[in-house]
Amino acid sequence: MAKPKLGSGGRFRALVASGKSPALAAFIGRKKHGKVKMAALAAAGRRRAARRAGGSGY
């Protein structure tokens, strides 16, 4: 089974839905991808969420 695309949020949602904490998901991501890559993914997620909400996001 293929994993969701990195940055889509699907991997995070699957881990949290399995009963794990969001902090654990963040820890695993930082360990695997590094803090710079995780910061870029988080910024992209915030932009995507702001577009969905229709506001500036801040």
Backbone bond lengths (Angstrom), bond angles and torsions (degrees), N, CA, C in turn:
res aa  C-N    CA-C-N  psi(-1)  N-CA   C-N-CA  omega(-1)  CA-C   N-CA-C  phi
1 M - - - 1.461 - - 1.523 108.68 -
2 A 1.318 116.48 131.93 1.460 121.20 -177.98 1.531 110.26 -78.49
3 K 1.311 115.17 143.64 1.463 120.70 176.97 1.529 109.07 -80.59
4 P 1.328 117.22 152.67 1.468 119.54 173.96 1.528 110.57 -61.55
5 K 1.311 116.21 154.73 1.456 121.75 -179.98 1.528 110.60 -60.43
6 L 1.328 116.18 138.38 1.454 121.30 179.09 1.528 109.52 -61.17
7 G 1.314 116.03 130.05 1.459 121.17 -179.96 1.513 113.32 97.92
8 S 1.337 117.03 -8.80 1.460 119.47 -179.29 1.520 112.01 -80.27
9 G 1.338 116.37 -19.68 1.457 121.21 -177.87 1.512 112.81 92.52
10 G 1.314 117.45 -8.46 1.454 121.38 -178.53 1.519 113.31 -66.01
11 R 1.317 116.49 -39.58 1.465 120.16 178.94 1.527 110.46 -65.60
12 F 1.330 116.44 -42.29 1.462 121.74 178.60 1.518 110.53 -62.29
13 R 1.334 116.60 -48.53 1.463 120.82 -179.10 1.525 111.30 -61.36
14 A 1.338 117.52 -39.30 1.466 120.92 179.63 1.526 110.73 -64.52
15 L 1.328 117.21 -41.18 1.458 120.34 -179.45 1.529 110.95 -67.46
16 V 1.322 116.77 -43.87 1.466 120.84 179.84 1.528 110.18 -67.07
17 A 1.337 117.00 -37.80 1.464 120.41 179.63 1.529 111.73 -65.95
18 S 1.337 116.14 -25.29 1.467 118.89 179.38 1.528 111.98 -80.89
19 G 1.328 116.61 3.07 1.458 120.37 175.34 1.516 114.70 102.69
20 K 1.315 117.48 0.02 1.461 120.58 179.24 1.535 109.30 -83.51
21 S 1.318 116.31 159.09 1.468 119.73 -177.68 1.532 110.47 -83.88
22 P 1.343 117.49 151.94 1.461 120.67 175.14 1.536 112.22 -59.44
23 A 1.329 116.90 -31.15 1.467 119.82 178.79 1.531 110.68 -65.78
24 L 1.318 116.95 -36.73 1.462 120.49 177.55 1.524 110.07 -66.18
25 A 1.315 116.73 -41.10 1.461 120.53 178.34 1.534 110.71 -61.39
26 A 1.316 116.34 -41.84 1.466 120.43 178.64 1.523 110.93 -66.11
27 F 1.320 117.41 -40.81 1.461 121.82 178.76 1.526 110.71 -61.25
28 I 1.325 116.25 -46.11 1.465 120.35 179.85 1.526 110.45 -62.88
29 G 1.320 116.84 -42.60 1.463 120.53 179.74 1.517 112.47 -63.02
30 R 1.334 116.73 -43.74 1.472 119.71 178.95 1.514 110.86 -64.71
31 K 1.327 116.50 -38.46 1.460 121.02 179.93 1.529 110.67 -65.64
32 K 1.320 116.50 -40.20 1.465 121.43 -175.26 1.524 112.71 -81.25
33 H 1.346 116.95 -41.17 1.464 120.91 -171.11 1.520 114.30 -110.08
34 G 1.319 118.47 -14.45 1.458 121.17 -179.40 1.517 111.37 90.16
35 K 1.336 114.64 159.74 1.463 118.31 -173.97 1.521 112.88 -71.17
36 V 1.332 118.71 -30.86 1.469 120.88 -179.35 1.525 110.37 -68.22
37 K 1.329 116.69 -46.50 1.470 121.07 179.50 1.528 110.80 -64.34
38 M 1.339 116.66 -41.30 1.459 119.64 179.71 1.524 111.02 -66.08
39 A 1.328 117.23 -36.79 1.467 120.34 177.72 1.527 110.20 -64.43
40 A 1.327 116.72 -39.77 1.463 120.56 178.72 1.530 110.90 -66.31
41 L 1.326 117.43 -41.27 1.460 120.83 178.08 1.528 111.13 -65.16
42 A 1.332 116.97 -40.00 1.465 120.97 179.37 1.528 110.83 -65.34
43 A 1.325 116.82 -41.31 1.464 120.45 179.26 1.527 110.24 -64.15
44 A 1.320 116.72 -41.13 1.466 120.35 178.29 1.524 110.36 -64.40
45 G 1.323 117.35 -39.08 1.459 121.06 178.04 1.520 112.07 -64.90
46 R 1.334 116.31 -39.45 1.471 119.43 177.55 1.528 110.69 -65.06
47 R 1.323 116.84 -40.49 1.469 119.81 178.00 1.529 110.64 -63.77
48 R 1.328 116.17 -43.02 1.467 120.82 -179.88 1.529 110.48 -63.44
49 A 1.325 117.40 -42.10 1.462 121.43 179.09 1.525 110.94 -65.01
50 A 1.326 116.88 -38.58 1.468 120.52 179.79 1.527 110.50 -65.84
51 R 1.321 116.32 -39.30 1.469 119.18 178.33 1.526 110.87 -64.56
52 R 1.326 117.11 -40.49 1.466 120.97 179.44 1.527 111.03 -65.20
53 A 1.332 116.54 -37.68 1.455 121.41 -178.38 1.521 111.50 -76.79
54 G 1.331 115.96 -19.28 1.458 119.20 178.41 1.507 113.82 81.77
55 G 1.323 117.77 10.79 1.455 121.14 -179.98 1.508 111.21 -117.74
56 S 1.307 115.83 -172.53 1.459 120.06 179.42 1.525 111.20 -77.39
57 G 1.315 117.74 -22.70 1.446 122.21 178.37 1.518 113.75 89.88
58 Y 1.311 117.27 -2.89 1.465 120.42 -179.42 1.497 111.24 -136.69
